[in-house]
Amino acid sequence: MAPIEPRTFIHSCVVNAQIPEVIHMEINATILLQLALFLVLMVLLSQFLFRPLLELFDARERRIDGAQDEAKQYREDADQKAAIIADRILQARQEARESLNVFKDKAKERERVIMDAARQESQAKLNEARDVLAAQVQVAQTQLNEDAKTLAQEMAAKALGRAL
């Protein structure tokens, strides 16, 4: 069997088609019964299928919208809390810097006080040592002068041969 070309098949169907000139339809009890059954079916389906489905879809959409609103609220709350936390962190860092600066200032002041005290103590010891040294030099000079006088008298006595 040879394959049929689609164009020739369609063309032959159109050319050979018989179109009835008048369509007659009888309206009887069967059509009215079918119409009544169709309407009853539509009412029942509407009552027991379509309305519950629509209510179910509406409830689902309300739940979705509620969940989206709730998620949006949670996001906003989280953003606000994150901003508060970031602000507190910045504040804590600032307070830490200020405390550190206060501790540094106190440490510098304490260092200055200790250095001044050490300087004063060392100056006092140096002055005391100078005074002791000056006193020892004075004693040594006095002793030397006396020794020199005694030695000079002894030398003069030996040179003259008599006591002076």
ABEGO torsion letter per residue (X at the ends): XBBBBAAAAAAAAAAABBBBABBBBBBBAAAAAAAAAAAAAAAAAAAAAAAAAAAAAAAAAAAAAAAAAAAAAAAAAAAAAAAAAAAAAAAAAAAAAAAAAAAAAAAAAAAAAAAAAAAAAAAAAAAAAAAAAAAAAAAAAAAAAAAAAAAAAAAAAAAAGBBX
